[in-house]
Amino acid sequence: MVNKKGQKGFTLIELMLAMTLLMLVLFAGYYGYGLFTDKWQKRTQFYWQQTQQTLAFDAISRVFESTFPYIVNSDNNEPAQYFSGDQNRVIFVTTSPLFTKETSVVEFKILQNENTYSLAYNEASMRGNLLLNQSDTIRWQHQIILLENLQNISFEYYGWKNLQELFTNIIGDEDERKGAPSFYQQHIMEERRVLPVSVYINLKAKEGEQSRFLISLPTQASSVLADYLQEEV
C-alpha cells in the first residue's frame, strides 16, 4: 500500500494477517514434527524390544540345548537326571550358562508383576558346590531378567512317561514296545528320572502376538543314565 507521502508500507491488519499465516505454518510444522517424532520413537522402541527378545531367546536356547544329563539321588532314593519343571519354573544343569564358562545349575522362573509377566534367570556354578541329592539347596550367584512386559508365558514339556517306558521302547523286544513320548506340563524328577525330549515356551507379547518356541534337549541323555545303572549293577 502507498501512504500520503508516496512511501510503501503495511497496515496493521496486513501485519496481523501475515503473523497469523506465519504462526499457522509454524504450528503445522511443529505438529508434523511431533507426529514424526512420536512414530519414530515407537518404531525405535519396537525395534529394541524385538532385538532384546531375539538376544534373550538365543541365550535361552543355548542354555537349554546344552542341558547336561547330571545324575543325582532322587527323593525316591533312585538315580535320576537332574531336571525338574512345571509351567512356571524349570531347573536343571547346563554346560553353557550365561555368566560363567563352568557347568552350572540354572533356573528359569516366571514372575508376575500386576498385569504383566517377566522371565527371570538364576545361575549357580557347580565348582565347589557338588550336587548329590535332588533336594540339595541351591545358592544362586547370578540373577537377571531376560524378558519382561509379557501378557503371558509358560513352559511345556515333551518326553517319555518314565525310565521304564523309555527303555522298553528303545531296547525292548518289538512285541513289548508300546507308547510314545507325549506332552505334559509338569516334569517330576523322581517319577520320570530322565530328561524330556524337548521343552516348549509358550509366549504372548503385550501387543497380543502369540509364539511357541521349541527347544530340543540332547538326544543321547538317556544313554548316560543307562550306562550309570549298568555300572551300579
Accessible surface in RSA format (square Angstrom, percent):
REM  Atomic radii and reference values for relative SASA: ProtOr
REM  Chains: A
REM  Algorithm: Lee & Richards
REM  Probe-radius: 1.40
REM  Slices: 20
REM RES _ NUM      All-atoms   Total-Side   Main-Chain    Non-polar    All polar
REM                ABS   REL    ABS   REL    ABS   REL    ABS   REL    ABS   REL
RES MET A   1   150.04  77.7 101.70  67.3  48.34 115.1 103.48  88.0  46.56  61.7
RES VAL A   2    91.95  60.5  73.00  66.1  18.95  45.7  73.00  63.4  18.95  51.4
RES ASN A   3    77.04  53.1  60.06  58.0  16.98  40.9  41.49  99.9  35.55  34.4
RES LYS A   4   216.95 105.8 175.85 107.9  41.10  97.9 127.97 115.2  88.98  94.8
RES LYS A   5   182.07  88.8 147.26  90.4  34.82  82.9 100.05  90.1  82.03  87.4
RES GLY A   6    54.19  66.8   0.00   N/A  54.19  66.8  25.55  70.1  28.64  64.1
RES GLN A   7   115.96  64.8 111.49  81.5   4.47  10.7  33.50  71.3  82.46  62.5
RES LYS A   8   183.49  89.5 152.18  93.4  31.30  74.5  94.62  85.2  88.87  94.7
RES GLY A   9    37.13  45.8   0.00   N/A  37.13  45.8  33.37  91.6   3.76   8.4
RES PHE A  10   157.43  78.8 127.13  78.7  30.31  78.9 128.57  78.0  28.86  82.6
RES THR A  11    52.46  37.3  45.79  46.4   6.66  15.9  48.53  65.2   3.93   5.9
RES LEU A  12   130.28  72.6 121.48  86.9   8.80  22.1 122.77  86.2   7.50  20.2
RES ILE A  13   121.87  69.4 121.64  90.6   0.23   0.6 121.83  87.7   0.04   0.1
RES GLU A  14    69.97  40.2  64.11  48.5   5.86  14.0  28.27  54.7  41.70  34.0
RES LEU A  15    89.71  50.0  89.40  64.0   0.32   0.8  89.65  63.0   0.06   0.2
RES MET A  16   116.52  60.3 113.42  75.1   3.10   7.4  98.73  83.9  17.79  23.6
RES LEU A  17   107.86  60.1 107.49  76.9   0.37   0.9 107.70  75.6   0.15   0.4
RES ALA A  18    55.79  51.3  46.29  71.4   9.50  21.6  50.86  71.6   4.93  13.1
RES MET A  19   111.75  57.9 111.33  73.7   0.41   1.0  84.75  72.1  27.00  35.8
RES THR A  20    71.02  50.5  68.86  69.8   2.16   5.1  46.93  63.0  24.09  36.4
RES LEU A  21   114.34  63.7 114.08  81.6   0.26   0.6 114.08  80.1   0.26   0.7
RES LEU A  22    92.02  51.2  89.13  63.8   2.90   7.3  91.66  64.4   0.37   1.0
RES MET A  23   123.76  64.1 119.66  79.2   4.10   9.8  94.89  80.7  28.87  38.3
RES LEU A  24   105.54  58.8 101.20  72.4   4.34  10.9 102.25  71.8   3.29   8.9
RES VAL A  25   101.40  66.7  95.11  86.1   6.29  15.2  98.63  85.7   2.77   7.5
RES LEU A  26   112.59  62.7 106.29  76.0   6.30  15.8 108.68  76.3   3.90  10.5
RES PHE A  27   134.10  67.1 128.44  79.6   5.66  14.7 133.65  81.0   0.45   1.3
RES ALA A  28    63.18  58.1  50.77  78.4  12.40  28.2  55.47  78.1   7.71  20.4
RES GLY A  29    44.66  55.1   0.00   N/A  44.66  55.1  39.03 107.1   5.63  12.6
RES TYR A  30   164.98  77.0 158.00  89.9   6.98  18.2 114.51  86.1  50.47  62.2
RES TYR A  31   127.69  59.6 124.00  70.6   3.69   9.6  89.48  67.2  38.21  47.1
RES GLY A  32    33.72  41.6   0.00   N/A  33.72  41.6  28.55  78.3   5.17  11.6
RES TYR A  33   145.77  68.1 138.92  79.0   6.86  17.8 100.59  75.6  45.18  55.7
RES GLY A  34    33.53  41.3   0.00   N/A  33.53  41.3  28.51  78.2   5.02  11.2
RES LEU A  35    84.26  46.9  82.74  59.2   1.51   3.8  83.21  58.4   1.05   2.8
RES PHE A  36   131.06  65.6 126.69  78.5   4.37  11.4 130.68  79.2   0.39   1.1
RES THR A  37    40.35  28.7  38.88  39.4   1.46   3.5  38.64  51.9   1.70   2.6
RES ASP A  38    63.41  44.4  61.57  61.3   1.84   4.3  18.06  42.5  45.35  45.2
RES LYS A  39   127.15  62.0 125.65  77.1   1.50   3.6  70.01  63.0  57.15  60.9
RES TRP A  40   153.19  61.5 151.61  73.4   1.58   3.7 130.04  69.3  23.15  37.6
RES GLN A  41   108.37  60.6 102.61  75.0   5.76  13.7  32.58  69.4  75.79  57.5
RES LYS A  42   128.91  62.9 123.64  75.9   5.27  12.6  75.29  67.8  53.62  57.1
RES ARG A  43   172.57  72.5 165.66  84.4   6.91  16.5  52.42  71.6 120.15  72.8
RES THR A  44    47.96  34.1  43.17  43.8   4.79  11.4  45.27  60.8   2.70   4.1
RES GLN A  45   108.08  60.4 102.62  75.0   5.46  13.0  32.53  69.2  75.55  57.3
RES PHE A  46   109.94  55.0 108.63  67.3   1.30   3.4 109.52  66.4   0.41   1.2
RES TYR A  47   129.18  60.3 127.11  72.3   2.07   5.4  87.36  65.6  41.82  51.6
RES TRP A  48   152.16  61.1 150.14  72.7   2.02   4.7 135.56  72.3  16.60  26.9
RES GLN A  49    60.85  34.0  59.51  43.5   1.34   3.2  24.80  52.8  36.04  27.3
RES GLN A  50    68.98  38.6  68.64  50.2   0.34   0.8  22.67  48.3  46.31  35.1
RES THR A  51    39.07  27.8  33.85  34.3   5.21  12.4  33.49  45.0   5.58   8.4
RES GLN A  52    87.66  49.0  83.71  61.2   3.95   9.4  31.91  67.9  55.75  42.3
RES GLN A  53    42.38  23.7  42.28  30.9   0.10   0.2  11.23  23.9  31.16  23.6
RES THR A  54    79.20  56.3  73.04  74.0   6.16  14.7  54.70  73.5  24.50  37.0
RES LEU A  55   115.78  64.5 110.48  79.0   5.30  13.3 110.71  77.8   5.07  13.6
RES ALA A  56     7.78   7.2   2.77   4.3   5.01  11.4   7.35  10.4   0.43   1.1
RES PHE A  57    19.31   9.7  19.02  11.8   0.29   0.7  19.13  11.6   0.17   0.5
RES ASP A  58    88.20  61.8  80.29  79.9   7.91  18.7  27.76  65.3  60.44  60.3
RES ALA A  59    19.12  17.6  16.19  25.0   2.93   6.7  18.59  26.2   0.53   1.4
RES ILE A  60     0.17   0.1   0.17   0.1   0.00   0.0   0.17   0.1   0.00   0.0
RES SER A  61    31.61  26.7  31.61  42.2   0.00   0.0  14.88  31.7  16.73  23.4
RES ARG A  62   108.70  45.6 105.77  53.9   2.92   7.0  55.59  76.0  53.10  32.2
RES VAL A  63     0.02   0.0   0.02   0.0   0.00   0.0   0.02   0.0   0.00   0.0
RES PHE A  64     0.00   0.0   0.00   0.0   0.00   0.0   0.00   0.0   0.00   0.0
RES GLU A  65    97.44  55.9  82.30  62.3  15.13  36.0  21.55  41.7  75.89  62.0
RES SER A  66    27.94  23.6  19.01  25.4   8.93  20.6   9.36  19.9  18.58  26.0
RES THR A  67     3.37   2.4   0.00   0.0   3.37   8.0   0.00   0.0   3.37   5.1
RES PHE A  68    84.38  42.2  83.29  51.6   1.09   2.8  84.38  51.2   0.00   0.0
RES PRO A  69    17.13  12.5  15.05  13.7   2.07   7.5  15.05  12.4   2.07  12.9
RES TYR A  70    34.54  16.1  33.00  18.8   1.54   4.0  29.65  22.3   4.89   6.0
RES ILE A  71    37.43  21.3  16.17  12.0  21.26  51.2  16.17  11.6  21.26  57.7
RES VAL A  72     5.47   3.6   0.00   0.0   5.47  13.2   5.35   4.6   0.13   0.3
RES ASN A  73    58.72  40.5  53.36  51.6   5.36  12.9  20.42  49.1  38.30  37.0
RES SER A  74     4.89   4.1   0.00   0.0   4.89  11.3   0.04   0.1   4.85   6.8
RES ASP A  75    87.50  61.3  52.25  52.0  35.25  83.4  26.71  62.9  60.79  60.6
RES ASN A  76    81.58  56.3  59.11  57.1  22.47  54.1  17.13  41.2  64.45  62.3
RES ASN A  77   117.37  80.9  99.29  95.9  18.08  43.5  26.62  64.1  90.75  87.7
RES GLU A  78    69.55  39.9  69.39  52.5   0.16   0.4  17.70  34.2  51.85  42.3
RES PRO A  79    23.49  17.1  22.22  20.3   1.27   4.6  23.49  19.4   0.00   0.0
RES ALA A  80     0.00   0.0   0.00   0.0   0.00   0.0   0.00   0.0   0.00   0.0
RES GLN A  81     0.67   0.4   0.00   0.0   0.67   1.6   0.00   0.0   0.67   0.5
RES TYR A  82     6.63   3.1   6.63   3.8   0.00   0.0   0.16   0.1   6.47   8.0
RES PHE A  83     0.00   0.0   0.00   0.0   0.00   0.0   0.00   0.0   0.00   0.0
RES SER A  84    28.24  23.9  28.24  37.7   0.00   0.0   4.94  10.5  23.29  32.6
RES GLY A  85     5.29   6.5   0.00   N/A   5.29   6.5   4.20  11.5   1.09   2.4
RES ASP A  86    54.70  38.3  54.61  54.4   0.09   0.2  14.18  33.4  40.52  40.4
RES GLN A  87    71.65  40.1  71.01  51.9   0.64   1.5  10.64  22.6  61.02  46.3
RES ASN A  88    87.10  60.1  87.04  84.1   0.06   0.1  18.09  43.5  69.01  66.7
RES ARG A  89    85.45  35.9  85.45  43.6   0.00   0.0  24.66  33.7  60.79  36.8
RES VAL A  90     0.00   0.0   0.00   0.0   0.00   0.0   0.00   0.0   0.00   0.0
RES ILE A  91     9.77   5.6   9.77   7.3   0.00   0.0   9.77   7.0   0.00   0.0
RES PHE A  92     0.00   0.0   0.00   0.0   0.00   0.0   0.00   0.0   0.00   0.0
RES VAL A  93     0.00   0.0   0.00   0.0   0.00   0.0   0.00   0.0   0.00   0.0
RES THR A  94     0.00   0.0   0.00   0.0   0.00   0.0   0.00   0.0   0.00   0.0
RES THR A  95    63.37  45.1  48.50  49.2  14.87  35.4  34.12  45.8  29.24  44.2
RES SER A  96    27.81  23.5  23.25  31.0   4.55  10.5   6.43  13.7  21.38  30.0
RES PRO A  97     5.39   3.9   0.54   0.5   4.85  17.6   0.54   0.4   4.85  30.2
RES LEU A  98    47.53  26.5  16.77  12.0  30.75  77.3  16.92  11.9  30.61  82.4
RES PHE A  99    85.32  42.7  51.30  31.8  34.02  88.5  55.59  33.7  29.72  85.1
RES THR A 100    39.92  28.4  26.21  26.6  13.72  32.7  34.35  46.1   5.57   8.4
RES LYS A 101   205.87 100.4 173.38 106.4  32.50  77.4 120.99 108.9  84.88  90.4
RES GLU A 102    53.69  30.8  48.73  36.9   4.96  11.8  30.74  59.5  22.95  18.7
RES THR A 103    49.94  35.5  42.26  42.8   7.68  18.3  19.55  26.3  30.40  46.0
RES SER A 104     0.00   0.0   0.00   0.0   0.00   0.0   0.00   0.0   0.00   0.0
RES VAL A 105     4.32   2.8   4.32   3.9   0.00   0.0   4.32   3.8   0.00   0.0
RES VAL A 106     0.00   0.0   0.00   0.0   0.00   0.0   0.00   0.0   0.00   0.0
RES GLU A 107     8.06   4.6   8.06   6.1   0.00   0.0   0.00   0.0   8.06   6.6
RES PHE A 108     0.31   0.2   0.31   0.2   0.00   0.0   0.31   0.2   0.00   0.0
RES LYS A 109    86.51  42.2  86.51  53.1   0.00   0.0  30.86  27.8  55.65  59.3
RES ILE A 110    18.72  10.6   4.43   3.3  14.29  34.4   4.43   3.2  14.29  38.8
RES LEU A 111    65.74  36.6  62.75  44.9   2.99   7.5  65.74  46.2   0.00   0.0
RES GLN A 112   118.34  66.2  86.70  63.4  31.64  75.3  21.54  45.9  96.79  73.4
RES ASN A 113    74.22  51.2  66.50  64.3   7.71  18.6  31.08  74.8  43.14  41.7
RES GLU A 114   159.83  91.8 130.37  98.6  29.46  70.2  59.57 115.2 100.26  81.9
RES ASN A 115   134.75  92.9 113.61 109.8  21.15  50.9  33.83  81.4 100.92  97.5
RES THR A 116    24.24  17.2  24.24  24.6   0.00   0.0  15.20  20.4   9.04  13.7
RES TYR A 117    56.51  26.4  56.46  32.1   0.05   0.1  24.29  18.3  32.22  39.7
RES SER A 118     4.24   3.6   4.24   5.7   0.00   0.0   2.06   4.4   2.19   3.1
RES LEU A 119     0.10   0.1   0.10   0.1   0.00   0.0   0.10   0.1   0.00   0.0
RES ALA A 120    10.42   9.6  10.42  16.1   0.00   0.0  10.42  14.7   0.00   0.0
RES TYR A 121     0.05   0.0   0.00   0.0   0.05   0.1   0.00   0.0   0.05   0.1
RES ASN A 122    18.44  12.7  18.44  17.8   0.00   0.0   0.20   0.5  18.24  17.6
RES GLU A 123     0.03   0.0   0.03   0.0   0.00   0.0   0.00   0.0   0.03   0.0
RES ALA A 124     6.37   5.9   6.23   9.6   0.14   0.3   6.23   8.8   0.14   0.4
RES SER A 125    10.57   8.9   9.10  12.1   1.47   3.4   9.08  19.3   1.48   2.1
RES MET A 126    24.85  12.9  14.69   9.7  10.15  24.2  14.95  12.7   9.89  13.1
RES ARG A 127   185.21  77.8 161.72  82.4  23.48  55.9  68.46  93.6 116.75  70.8
RES GLY A 128    80.26  99.0   0.00   N/A  80.26  99.0  42.06 115.4  38.20  85.6
RES ASN A 129    82.41  56.8  70.80  68.4  11.61  28.0  29.38  70.7  53.03  51.3
RES LEU A 130   130.21  72.5 104.93  75.1  25.28  63.6 105.30  74.0  24.91  67.0
RES LEU A 131     6.70   3.7   5.38   3.8   1.32   3.3   5.83   4.1   0.87   2.3
RES LEU A 132   105.75  58.9  99.80  71.4   5.95  15.0 101.32  71.2   4.43  11.9
RES ASN A 133    57.99  40.0  57.99  56.0   0.00   0.0  10.34  24.9  47.65  46.1
RES GLN A 134    30.80  17.2  21.02  15.4   9.78  23.3   5.37  11.4  25.42  19.3
RES SER A 135    87.08  73.6  57.37  76.6  29.71  68.4  40.61  86.5  46.47  65.1
RES ASP A 136    46.70  32.7  35.47  35.3  11.23  26.5  15.66  36.8  31.04  31.0
RES THR A 137   107.85  76.7  81.14  82.3  26.71  63.7  53.32  71.6  54.52  82.4
RES ILE A 138    36.37  20.7  18.09  13.5  18.29  44.1  19.53  14.1  16.85  45.7
RES ARG A 139   190.44  80.0 177.81  90.6  12.63  30.1  73.97 101.1 116.48  70.6
RES TRP A 140    71.28  28.6  44.90  21.7  26.38  61.9  28.59  15.2  42.69  69.3
RES GLN A 141    91.39  51.1  61.41  44.9  29.98  71.4  32.40  69.0  58.99  44.7
RES HIS A 142    58.65  32.1  54.78  38.1   3.87   9.9  40.28  41.5  18.37  21.4
RES GLN A 143   109.34  61.1  83.32  60.9  26.02  61.9  39.43  83.9  69.91  53.0
RES ILE A 144    75.80  43.1  65.77  49.0  10.03  24.2  74.40  53.6   1.40   3.8
RES ILE A 145    76.74  43.7  60.10  44.8  16.65  40.1  60.10  43.3  16.65  45.2
RES LEU A 146    15.88   8.8  11.95   8.6   3.93   9.9  13.91   9.8   1.97   5.3
RES LEU A 147     2.99   1.7   1.74   1.2   1.24   3.1   2.99   2.1   0.00   0.0
RES GLU A 148    92.94  53.4  81.40  61.6  11.54  27.5  12.55  24.3  80.38  65.6
RES ASN A 149    75.57  52.1  70.28  67.9   5.29  12.7   8.84  21.3  66.73  64.5
RES LEU A 150     0.75   0.4   0.75   0.5   0.00   0.0   0.75   0.5   0.00   0.0
RES GLN A 151    77.76  43.5  69.23  50.6   8.53  20.3  23.48  50.0  54.28  41.2
RES ASN A 152    76.77  52.9  76.65  74.1   0.11   0.3   8.57  20.6  68.20  65.9
RES ILE A 153     4.86   2.8   0.00   0.0   4.86  11.7   0.91   0.7   3.95  10.7
RES SER A 154    21.97  18.6  21.97  29.3   0.00   0.0  10.58  22.5  11.39  16.0
RES PHE A 155     0.80   0.4   0.22   0.1   0.59   1.5   0.22   0.1   0.59   1.7
RES GLU A 156    31.19  17.9  31.19  23.6   0.00   0.0   3.61   7.0  27.58  22.5
RES TYR A 157     0.00   0.0   0.00   0.0   0.00   0.0   0.00   0.0   0.00   0.0
RES TYR A 158    60.84  28.4  60.84  34.6   0.00   0.0  29.91  22.5  30.92  38.1
RES GLY A 159     0.12   0.2   0.00   N/A   0.12   0.2   0.00   0.0   0.12   0.3
RES TRP A 160    36.56  14.7  34.06  16.5   2.49   5.9  25.26  13.5  11.29  18.3
RES LYS A 161   135.60  66.2 129.87  79.7   5.74  13.7  72.75  65.5  62.85  67.0
RES ASN A 162    45.29  31.2  45.29  43.8   0.00   0.0  10.59  25.5  34.70  33.5
RES LEU A 163    10.99   6.1  10.70   7.7   0.29   0.7  10.70   7.5   0.29   0.8
RES GLN A 164   137.12  76.7 128.76  94.1   8.36  19.9  44.43  94.6  92.69  70.3
RES GLU A 165    40.37  23.2  35.89  27.2   4.48  10.7  15.42  29.8  24.95  20.4
RES LEU A 166     5.55   3.1   5.55   4.0   0.00   0.0   5.55   3.9   0.00   0.0
RES PHE A 167    45.53  22.8  45.12  27.9   0.41   1.1  45.36  27.5   0.17   0.5
RES THR A 168    33.78  24.0  28.52  28.9   5.26  12.5  21.18  28.5  12.60  19.0
RES ASN A 169    23.88  16.5  11.27  10.9  12.61  30.4   4.88  11.7  19.00  18.4
RES ILE A 170    89.17  50.7  70.16  52.3  19.01  45.8  73.39  52.9  15.78  42.8
RES ILE A 171   131.84  75.0  98.94  73.7  32.90  79.3 104.77  75.4  27.07  73.5
RES GLY A 172    16.48  20.3   0.00   N/A  16.48  20.3  12.48  34.2   4.00   9.0
RES ASP A 173    96.26  67.4  90.17  89.7   6.09  14.4  22.15  52.1  74.11  73.9
RES GLU A 174   144.67  83.1 129.52  98.0  15.15  36.1  43.20  83.6 101.47  82.8
RES ASP A 175   145.34 101.8 110.02 109.5  35.32  83.5  37.53  88.3 107.81 107.5
RES GLU A 176    97.09  55.7  86.14  65.2  10.96  26.1  37.20  71.9  59.90  48.9
RES ARG A 177   116.83  49.1  96.90  49.4  19.93  47.5  21.77  29.8  95.06  57.6
RES LYS A 178   164.84  80.4 154.43  94.8  10.41  24.8 106.51  95.9  58.33  62.1
RES GLY A 179    53.60  66.1   0.00   N/A  53.60  66.1  29.15  80.0  24.46  54.8
RES ALA A 180    64.36  59.2  50.59  78.1  13.76  31.3  50.59  71.2  13.76  36.5
RES PRO A 181    33.54  24.4  22.93  20.9  10.61  38.6  22.93  18.9  10.61  65.9
RES SER A 182    59.57  50.3  55.99  74.7   3.59   8.3  37.77  80.4  21.80  30.5
RES PHE A 183   102.71  51.4  79.47  49.2  23.24  60.5  79.52  48.2  23.19  66.4
RES TYR A 184    25.00  11.7  16.63   9.5   8.38  21.8  24.52  18.4   0.48   0.6
RES GLN A 185    99.95  55.9  94.63  69.2   5.33  12.7  23.11  49.2  76.84  58.3
RES GLN A 186   101.19  56.6  94.30  68.9   6.89  16.4  18.79  40.0  82.40  62.5
RES HIS A 187     2.96   1.6   1.71   1.2   1.25   3.2   1.10   1.1   1.85   2.2
RES ILE A 188    52.31  29.8  49.84  37.1   2.47   6.0  52.31  37.7   0.00   0.0
RES MET A 189     3.62   1.9   2.98   2.0   0.64   1.5   2.98   2.5   0.64   0.9
RES GLU A 190    38.45  22.1  35.92  27.2   2.53   6.0   5.76  11.1  32.69  26.7
RES GLU A 191   104.69  60.1  90.43  68.4  14.26  33.9  32.15  62.2  72.54  59.2
RES ARG A 192    35.86  15.1  35.86  18.3   0.00   0.0   2.99   4.1  32.87  19.9
RES ARG A 193    38.19  16.0  37.63  19.2   0.57   1.3   8.10  11.1  30.10  18.2
RES VAL A 194     3.37   2.2   3.13   2.8   0.24   0.6   3.15   2.7   0.22   0.6
RES LEU A 195    11.77   6.6   1.88   1.3   9.89  24.9   1.88   1.3   9.89  26.6
RES PRO A 196     3.91   2.9   0.00   0.0   3.91  14.2   0.90   0.7   3.01  18.7
RES VAL A 197    63.85  42.0  56.55  51.2   7.30  17.6  63.06  54.8   0.79   2.2
RES SER A 198     5.52   4.7   5.52   7.4   0.00   0.0   2.74   5.8   2.78   3.9
RES VAL A 199     0.00   0.0   0.00   0.0   0.00   0.0   0.00   0.0   0.00   0.0
RES TYR A 200    32.02  15.0  32.02  18.2   0.00   0.0  10.27   7.7  21.76  26.8
RES ILE A 201     0.04   0.0   0.04   0.0   0.00   0.0   0.04   0.0   0.00   0.0
RES ASN A 202    40.12  27.7  38.15  36.9   1.98   4.8  23.71  57.1  16.41  15.9
RES LEU A 203    12.07   6.7   7.41   5.3   4.65  11.7   8.78   6.2   3.28   8.8
RES LYS A 204    59.92  29.2  59.52  36.5   0.40   0.9  19.65  17.7  40.27  42.9
RES ALA A 205    12.92  11.9  12.90  19.9   0.03   0.1  12.92  18.2   0.00   0.0
RES LYS A 206   127.12  62.0 108.11  66.3  19.01  45.3  62.80  56.5  64.32  68.5
RES GLU A 207   127.83  73.4  87.42  66.1  40.41  96.2  64.06 123.9  63.76  52.1
RES GLY A 208    33.80  41.7   0.00   N/A  33.80  41.7  18.05  49.5  15.75  35.3
RES GLU A 209   113.49  65.2 101.92  77.1  11.57  27.5  42.58  82.4  70.91  57.9
RES GLN A 210   129.85  72.6 102.12  74.6  27.73  66.0  29.50  62.8 100.34  76.1
RES SER A 211    36.90  31.2  24.18  32.3  12.72  29.3  15.45  32.9  21.45  30.0
RES ARG A 212   120.53  50.6  89.70  45.7  30.83  73.4  54.19  74.1  66.33  40.2
RES PHE A 213    72.46  36.3  69.91  43.3   2.55   6.6  72.46  43.9   0.00   0.0
RES LEU A 214   101.23  56.4  71.98  51.5  29.26  73.5  71.98  50.5  29.26  78.7
RES ILE A 215     3.89   2.2   2.25   1.7   1.63   3.9   3.89   2.8   0.00   0.0
RES SER A 216    64.38  54.4  56.75  75.7   7.63  17.6  32.99  70.2  31.40  44.0
RES LEU A 217     5.81   3.2   0.16   0.1   5.65  14.2   0.74   0.5   5.07  13.6
RES PRO A 218    49.50  36.1  29.54  26.9  19.96  72.6  41.79  34.5   7.70  47.9
RES THR A 219   119.25  84.8  88.09  89.3  31.15  74.2  76.89 103.3  42.36  64.0
RES GLN A 220   126.70  70.8 124.39  90.9   2.31   5.5  56.06 119.3  70.63  53.6
RES ALA A 221     6.36   5.8   4.67   7.2   1.69   3.8   5.94   8.4   0.42   1.1
RES SER A 222    24.05  20.3  21.45  28.6   2.59   6.0   8.66  18.4  15.39  21.6
RES SER A 223    47.14  39.8  42.87  57.2   4.26   9.8  37.08  79.0  10.05  14.1
RES VAL A 224    61.98  40.8  58.34  52.8   3.64   8.8  60.47  52.5   1.51   4.1
RES LEU A 225     0.00   0.0   0.00   0.0   0.00   0.0   0.00   0.0   0.00   0.0
RES ALA A 226    21.39  19.7  19.95  30.8   1.44   3.3  20.93  29.5   0.46   1.2
RES ASP A 227    77.98  54.6  76.75  76.4   1.23   2.9  22.09  52.0  55.89  55.7
RES TYR A 228    81.90  38.2  79.56  45.3   2.34   6.1  46.66  35.1  35.24  43.4
RES LEU A 229    38.85  21.6  38.16  27.3   0.68   1.7  38.34  26.9   0.51   1.4
RES GLN A 230   131.31  73.4 115.50  84.4  15.81  37.6  40.79  86.8  90.51  68.6
RES GLU A 231   144.55  83.0 109.73  83.0  34.82  82.9  49.13  95.0  95.42  77.9
RES GLU A 232   108.00  62.0  70.60  53.4  37.40  89.0  36.38  70.4  71.62  58.5
RES VAL A 233   163.53 107.6 106.05  96.0  57.48 138.5 125.05 108.7  38.48 104.4
END  Absolute sums over single chains surface
CHAIN  1 A    15233.8      12973.3       2260.5       8641.1       6592.7
END  Absolute sums over all chains
TOTAL         15233.8      12973.3       2260.5       8641.1       6592.7
